[in-house]
Amino acid sequence: MAGINTTELLEQARAGHSPRKAISRSEIPVVFIVDDTAKVRTELKNLLVKKSSAMRFIEAINGNEAIDYLTTTEKLPDLVIMDTQMPTMPGHRALRIIRKRFTKERLPIVMLTDSNSREIILELVQGGANEVIIKPFDVQTVAERLLKHILP
């Protein structure tokens, strides 16, 4: 079995060539879906996988679980998708708590809501949502809106 030829790798690097490398887990986008409805979580995962197959998912069913995960994980997800209406702790309250610790640039959060009320949307934006999506949503539009936060 042949070993790694470090001399060849160094020469390639000096010449401006980099050896092909496989995508590591840290290079695969991680999406954290927070919704109490399993069907919605599954639909979002299926939608995103159709558009970009290299993706990992983490799930939570309420705001408390989301905060627990985000404050204890070593690596933040690339995107959080969170519903506003959930038991135990609703998404709008969790959003405000999360924003006290993580900026919009460091942790993009897209909020999902059933309401098209200007007041609720304004509350979510002022609370720190990077974007607000109203349910029910157009699948193609939502995929593009979500992926713009995680794909180059």
C-alpha positions in Angstrom: 0.0 0.0 0.0 1.5 3.3 -1.0 1.9 6.1 1.5 1.1 9.8 1.0 3.8 11.5 -1.1 4.3 14.7 0.9 7.0 16.0 -1.5 4.6 15.8 -4.4 1.9 17.5 -2.3 4.3 20.4 -1.4 5.3 20.8 -5.0 1.7 20.9 -6.1 0.9 23.5 -3.5 3.9 25.7 -4.5 2.8 25.5 -8.1 -0.7 26.7 -7.1 -2.4 23.3 -7.5 -4.2 21.7 -4.6 -4.8 18.0 -4.4 -8.4 16.9 -4.7 -9.9 16.2 -1.3 -13.2 14.7 -0.3 -15.8 16.9 1.4 -15.4 16.6 5.2 -18.4 16.7 7.5 -17.6 20.3 8.4 -17.8 21.4 4.8 -21.3 19.9 4.3 -23.9 22.6 5.2 -25.8 21.8 8.4 -29.5 23.0 8.7 -31.2 23.0 12.0 -35.0 22.7 11.6 -37.1 23.7 14.6 -40.8 22.8 14.2 -43.2 20.8 16.4 -44.8 19.2 13.3 -42.9 16.2 12.0 -44.5 16.5 8.5 -43.2 20.1 8.1 -39.6 19.0 9.2 -39.7 16.2 6.7 -41.0 18.4 3.9 -38.3 21.0 4.5 -35.6 18.3 4.5 -36.9 16.7 1.3 -37.1 20.1 -0.4 -33.6 21.1 0.5 -32.1 17.7 -0.4 -33.7 17.9 -3.9 -31.8 21.2 -4.5 -28.5 20.3 -2.8 -27.9 16.7 -1.9 -24.9 17.3 0.3 -26.6 18.5 3.5 -27.0 17.4 7.1 -30.0 18.1 9.3 -30.6 18.5 13.0 -34.1 18.7 14.4 -35.8 20.1 17.5 -39.5 20.4 18.3 -39.6 23.6 20.3 -37.7 26.7 21.2 -36.3 25.3 24.5 -34.7 22.4 22.5 -33.3 24.9 20.0 -31.7 27.1 22.7 -30.3 24.0 24.5 -28.7 22.8 21.3 -27.3 26.1 20.1 -25.8 27.0 23.5 -24.0 23.6 23.9 -22.9 22.7 20.4 -19.3 23.1 19.4 -20.1 24.0 15.8 -23.1 26.1 14.9 -25.4 25.1 12.1 -25.2 27.0 8.8 -28.9 27.9 9.0 -31.8 27.7 11.4 -35.3 27.3 10.1 -37.8 27.9 13.0 -41.6 27.9 13.3 -43.2 30.6 15.3 -46.0 28.5 16.8 -44.7 25.7 19.0 -45.5 24.3 22.4 -43.3 24.9 25.5 -41.5 27.9 23.9 -42.7 29.5 20.7 -40.2 30.5 18.0 -40.5 34.2 18.4 -39.5 34.0 22.0 -36.6 31.6 21.3 -35.5 33.9 18.5 -35.0 36.9 20.9 -33.1 34.7 23.3 -30.9 33.3 20.6 -30.1 36.7 19.2 -28.8 37.9 22.6 -25.9 35.4 22.0 -25.5 35.1 18.2 -25.7 37.8 15.5 -27.6 37.5 12.3 -24.3 37.2 10.4 -23.0 34.4 12.6 -26.2 32.4 12.7 -28.9 33.0 10.0 -32.4 32.3 11.2 -35.4 32.0 8.9 -38.7 32.1 10.6 -41.8 30.3 9.4 -45.2 31.7 10.3 -48.9 31.0 9.4 -49.7 34.7 9.8 -49.5 37.3 7.2 -50.0 40.0 9.8 -47.7 43.0 9.3 -47.3 43.3 13.1 -46.1 39.7 13.5 -43.7 39.9 10.6 -42.4 43.2 11.9 -41.9 41.6 15.4 -40.0 38.7 13.9 -37.7 41.0 11.8 -37.1 43.3 14.8 -36.5 40.2 16.9 -33.6 39.2 14.7 -35.0 37.0 11.9 -32.9 37.1 8.8 -36.0 36.3 6.8 -39.7 35.5 7.4 -41.5 32.9 5.2 -45.3 32.7 5.4 -46.9 29.3 5.2 -48.2 27.8 3.1 -45.3 28.5 0.8 -44.4 28.0 -2.8 -41.8 25.1 -2.8 -39.5 26.6 -5.5 -39.4 30.0 -4.0 -38.8 28.7 -0.5 -35.9 26.4 -1.7 -34.2 29.4 -3.3 -34.8 31.7 -0.3 -33.4 29.1 2.2 -30.4 28.0 0.1 -29.2 31.5 -0.4 -28.2 31.6 3.3 -26.0 28.5 3.1 -24.7 28.0 -0.5 -22.0 30.1 -2.0 
